[in-house]
Amino acid sequence: SKLFWYVRLQGDVHGKNPIYRAKQQELQTVSIEMSKNSTWYSSELATIPQETCNKWMSEMPELAIYKHDFDDFYRERAHILDEKTQNILNEYSRSLGAPLRIYNSLAIADIEFPKVTLSTGEVVTASPAVASRIYATSNNQEDRLKVANANREYYYKNRNTFADIYLTKMQNSVAGSKLSNYPSCLEATLSGNDIPKDVYLTLLKVAQSNVAPLQKYWDLRKRALGLTKYYGSDAAAELVNFSRSYKWDEGVSIVSNALQFMGKEYYDSFKQ
């Protein structure tokens, strides 16, 4: 686990470094072998009646601490694959994980954002971090919009590739949910956290039918900023004329002092 996260985080820092890509492949091979050697566990445990497992937990306190895990396991028992099918899936796990790897290569490792010249003459690279800074600190709407359009340009140019990646991911999800006997991808996704589909759909319906306050807020912001049109790149623009940047050490000191009331343990952990 430590090796996996080390390689993954180093890959985030050095996305084009072939060493970490190779190491990640090695660890995936190890992970597949581990999975193949443990697939018997779930299918074998599923043959034990839940009543028997509950009886064991009542007799053994050291087992009872896993009650929540066992309850989840038996709730999902109908969707547990047999050992042979699970082993076949393990062999295909690299292929099934390909959409995410391709996306990370396209959207992170190989991405190159264009440069933009602002009204001040400053030339900036329209990366997400720079774009966020311009949205929050620039008083010029044209600059904010120019950076936003430049930031999206790479994604727009590669929109067909991104669409194919997403389509492949959805096809994998559909196949997986069918294989595990779920009625739909949505229910397969929600099942892990035991969220009923009706709760999710009700949440969507309530959100969709109550957008008026948010629209009113956007309109108030537009008027406060003196704009005739309001874009997504205007959402972080300051309503007050305040502009100050902080050095790293100064920012750490301010936030640390503000959090002292959380207690010594929290404060020490935060400072570390």
C-alpha positions as semicolon CSV with decimal commas, in nm:
position;residue;x (nm);y (nm);z (nm)
1;S;0,000;0,000;0,000
2;K;0,283;0,242;0,087
3;L;0,466;0,157;-0,235
4;F;0,152;0,210;-0,440
5;W;0,084;0,554;-0,294
6;Y;0,450;0,654;-0,321
7;V;0,454;0,571;-0,692
8;R;0,116;0,732;-0,752
9;L;0,207;1,058;-0,580
10;Q;0,545;1,071;-0,754
11;G;0,358;1,018;-1,080
12;D;0,139;1,318;-0,995
13;V;0,451;1,530;-0,947
14;H;0,637;1,393;-1,252
15;G;0,359;1,283;-1,487
16;K;0,589;1,222;-1,785
17;N;0,856;1,027;-1,596
18;P;0,858;0,671;-1,744
19;I;1,013;0,525;-1,426
20;Y;0,698;0,582;-1,220
21;R;0,475;0,455;-1,499
22;A;0,678;0,134;-1,514
23;K;0,672;0,096;-1,134
24;Q;0,296;0,148;-1,132
25;Q;0,258;-0,133;-1,386
26;E;0,472;-0,362;-1,166
27;L;0,258;-0,287;-0,863
28;Q;-0,061;-0,347;-1,061
29;T;0,073;-0,691;-1,152
30;V;0,137;-0,762;-0,784
31;S;-0,211;-0,636;-0,698
32;I;-0,372;-0,864;-0,957
33;E;-0,186;-1,166;-0,818
34;M;-0,296;-1,075;-0,465
35;S;-0,656;-1,046;-0,581
36;K;-0,641;-1,382;-0,760
37;N;-0,516;-1,543;-0,439
38;S;-0,797;-1,397;-0,228
39;T;-1,105;-1,419;-0,453
40;W;-1,217;-1,737;-0,278
41;Y;-1,282;-1,542;0,040
42;S;-1,601;-1,353;-0,054
43;S;-1,771;-1,638;-0,238
44;E;-1,692;-1,884;0,043
45;L;-1,807;-1,647;0,318
46;A;-2,129;-1,590;0,124
47;T;-2,220;-1,958;0,176
48;I;-2,231;-1,905;0,553
49;P;-2,578;-1,796;0,674
50;Q;-2,589;-1,449;0,830
51;E;-2,755;-1,596;1,140
52;T;-2,448;-1,815;1,194
53;C;-2,216;-1,518;1,158
54;N;-2,428;-1,315;1,403
55;K;-2,409;-1,602;1,653
56;W;-2,029;-1,606;1,625
57;M;-2,015;-1,231;1,685
58;S;-2,230;-1,264;1,997
59;E;-1,988;-1,526;2,132
60;M;-1,661;-1,355;2,031
61;P;-1,612;-0,985;2,113
62;E;-1,300;-0,974;1,892
63;L;-1,522;-1,063;1,595
64;A;-1,811;-0,835;1,694
65;I;-1,609;-0,519;1,621
66;Y;-1,655;-0,604;1,251
67;K;-2,036;-0,612;1,273
68;H;-2,081;-0,315;1,040
69;D;-1,856;-0,477;0,780
70;F;-2,043;-0,806;0,804
71;D;-2,380;-0,629;0,777
72;D;-2,258;-0,456;0,460
73;F;-2,124;-0,784;0,325
74;Y;-2,453;-0,969;0,368
75;R;-2,652;-0,674;0,233
76;E;-2,446;-0,704;-0,086
77;R;-2,436;-1,084;-0,091
78;A;-2,665;-1,114;-0,395
79;H;-2,410;-0,918;-0,599
80;I;-2,100;-1,120;-0,506
81;L;-1,946;-1,295;-0,805
82;D;-1,833;-1,655;-0,797
83;E;-1,461;-1,721;-0,775
84;K;-1,416;-1,816;-1,142
85;T;-1,589;-1,502;-1,272
86;Q;-1,401;-1,280;-1,028
87;N;-1,070;-1,428;-1,142
88;I;-1,157;-1,353;-1,504
89;L;-1,232;-0,992;-1,405
90;N;-0,899;-0,973;-1,223
91;E;-0,719;-1,073;-1,542
92;Y;-0,898;-0,793;-1,728
93;S;-0,855;-0,534;-1,453
94;R;-0,574;-0,353;-1,637
95;S;-0,791;-0,316;-1,947
96;L;-1,089;-0,203;-1,740
97;G;-0,869;0,059;-1,575
98;A;-0,743;0,189;-1,910
99;P;-0,995;0,477;-1,943
100;L;-0,871;0,638;-1,621
101;R;-0,505;0,594;-1,715
102;I;-0,564;0,741;-2,061
103;Y;-0,757;1,030;-1,911
104;N;-0,477;1,104;-1,663
105;S;-0,220;1,101;-1,944
106;L;-0,430;1,327;-2,164
107;A;-0,564;1,565;-1,899
108;I;-0,265;1,580;-1,663
109;A;0,067;1,445;-1,789
110;D;0,054;1,565;-2,151
111;I;-0,156;1,878;-2,109
112;E;-0,011;2,209;-2,226
113;F;-0,215;2,523;-2,161
114;P;-0,184;2,823;-2,394
115;K;-0,037;3,157;-2,289
116;V;-0,258;3,464;-2,259
117;T;-0,162;3,831;-2,262
118;L;-0,370;4,028;-2,012
119;S;-0,475;4,392;-2,045
120;T;-0,193;4,479;-1,804
121;G;0,063;4,332;-2,044
122;E;0,129;4,036;-1,814
123;V;0,165;3,705;-2,000
124;V;0,021;3,407;-1,809
125;T;-0,023;3,035;-1,877
126;A;-0,394;2,953;-1,854
127;S;-0,354;2,656;-1,619
128;P;-0,628;2,584;-1,361
129;A;-0,420;2,734;-1,078
130;V;-0,342;3,053;-1,270
131;A;-0,699;3,079;-1,396
132;S;-0,833;3,057;-1,039
133;R;-0,600;3,339;-0,935
134;I;-0,710;3,560;-1,226
135;Y;-1,080;3,492;-1,157
136;A;-1,040;3,599;-0,794
137;T;-0,803;3,893;-0,830
138;S;-0,855;4,056;-1,170
139;N;-1,096;4,348;-1,192
140;N;-1,108;4,316;-1,572
141;Q;-1,392;4,095;-1,696
142;E;-1,234;4,056;-2,041
143;D;-0,915;3,922;-1,881
144;R;-1,113;3,673;-1,672
145;L;-1,309;3,554;-1,977
146;K;-0,998;3,535;-2,196
147;V;-0,820;3,315;-1,942
148;A;-1,130;3,095;-1,900
149;N;-1,161;3,039;-2,276
150;A;-0,789;2,963;-2,305
151;N;-0,811;2,721;-2,012
152;R;-1,089;2,529;-2,192
153;E;-0,921;2,538;-2,532
154;Y;-0,716;2,219;-2,479
155;Y;-1,022;2,022;-2,366
156;Y;-1,226;2,153;-2,660
157;K;-0,959;2,054;-2,913
158;N;-0,954;1,701;-2,768
159;R;-1,329;1,679;-2,704
160;N;-1,378;1,366;-2,918
161;T;-1,103;1,180;-2,733
162;F;-1,243;1,285;-2,395
163;A;-1,590;1,176;-2,510
164;D;-1,459;0,834;-2,614
165;I;-1,284;0,793;-2,277
166;Y;-1,606;0,877;-2,093
167;L;-1,810;0,647;-2,319
168;T;-1,571;0,357;-2,251
169;K;-1,588;0,423;-1,877
170;M;-1,969;0,416;-1,889
171;Q;-1,971;0,096;-2,097
172;N;-1,746;-0,067;-1,837
173;S;-1,982;0,046;-1,562
174;V;-2,287;-0,090;-1,745
175;A;-2,119;-0,427;-1,803
176;G;-2,001;-0,444;-1,441
177;S;-2,342;-0,362;-1,295
178;K;-2,511;-0,624;-1,515
179;L;-2,252;-0,886;-1,426
180;S;-2,309;-0,820;-1,055
181;N;-2,689;-0,834;-1,094
182;Y;-2,764;-0,467;-1,025
183;P;-3,070;-0,314;-1,196
184;S;-2,863;-0,016;-1,316
185;C;-2,527;0,163;-1,294
186;L;-2,685;0,416;-1,059
187;E;-2,794;0,152;-0,811
188;A;-2,456;-0,023;-0,834
189;T;-2,285;0,308;-0,749
190;L;-2,518;0,393;-0,461
191;S;-2,524;0,044;-0,315
192;G;-2,177;0,065;-0,162
193;N;-2,295;0,340;0,075
194;D;-2,643;0,189;0,116
195;I;-2,816;0,493;-0,037
196;P;-3,164;0,419;-0,179
197;K;-3,214;0,530;-0,539
198;D;-3,524;0,730;-0,440
199;V;-3,317;0,939;-0,195
200;Y;-3,071;1,027;-0,472
201;L;-3,344;1,111;-0,725
202;T;-3,532;1,319;-0,468
203;L;-3,216;1,515;-0,395
204;L;-3,175;1,588;-0,767
205;K;-3,540;1,689;-0,804
206;V;-3,528;1,924;-0,504
207;A;-3,206;2,085;-0,627
208;Q;-3,337;2,127;-0,982
209;S;-3,665;2,283;-0,868
210;N;-3,503;2,530;-0,628
211;V;-3,250;2,713;-0,844
212;A;-3,427;3,050;-0,818
213;P;-3,234;3,171;-0,507
214;L;-2,902;3,091;-0,676
215;Q;-3,010;3,270;-0,994
216;K;-3,114;3,569;-0,784
217;Y;-2,772;3,567;-0,615
218;W;-2,595;3,564;-0,953
219;D;-2,810;3,855;-1,068
220;L;-2,722;4,050;-0,751
221;R;-2,354;3,982;-0,811
222;K;-2,382;4,093;-1,172
223;R;-2,537;4,425;-1,066
224;A;-2,291;4,473;-0,780
225;L;-2,001;4,421;-1,021
226;G;-2,160;4,655;-1,277
227;L;-2,169;4,391;-1,552
228;T;-2,410;4,360;-1,845
229;K;-2,335;3,989;-1,885
230;Y;-2,231;3,739;-1,618
231;Y;-2,000;3,446;-1,696
232;G;-1,874;3,153;-1,493
233;S;-1,537;3,326;-1,481
234;D;-1,703;3,609;-1,283
235;A;-1,819;3,385;-0,999
236;A;-1,505;3,441;-0,788
237;A;-1,461;3,813;-0,859
238;E;-1,439;4,019;-0,541
239;L;-1,739;4,241;-0,465
240;V;-1,521;4,471;-0,257
241;N;-1,208;4,656;-0,358
242;F;-0,958;4,451;-0,159
243;S;-0,636;4,319;-0,303
244;R;-0,357;4,171;-0,096
245;S;-0,130;3,873;-0,135
246;Y;0,033;3,688;0,153
247;K;0,371;3,525;0,177
248;W;0,360;3,157;0,264
249;D;0,499;3,190;0,617
250;E;0,263;3,479;0,691
251;G;-0,037;3,280;0,572
252;V;0,062;2,978;0,781
253;S;0,099;3,198;1,088
254;I;-0,244;3,361;1,042
255;V;-0,428;3,033;0,990
256;S;-0,237;2,855;1,269
257;N;-0,323;3,127;1,521
258;A;-0,687;3,121;1,412
259;L;-0,710;2,746;1,478
260;Q;-0,554;2,736;1,825
261;F;-0,900;2,720;1,983
262;M;-0,943;2,371;1,829
263;G;-0,716;2,230;2,101
264;K;-0,355;2,124;2,135
265;E;-0,383;1,788;1,955
266;Y;-0,554;1,941;1,651
267;Y;-0,323;2,243;1,653
268;D;-0,005;2,032;1,672
269;S;-0,122;1,807;1,392
270;F;-0,211;2,105;1,177
271;K;0,127;2,271;1,232
272;Q;0,305;1,949;1,139
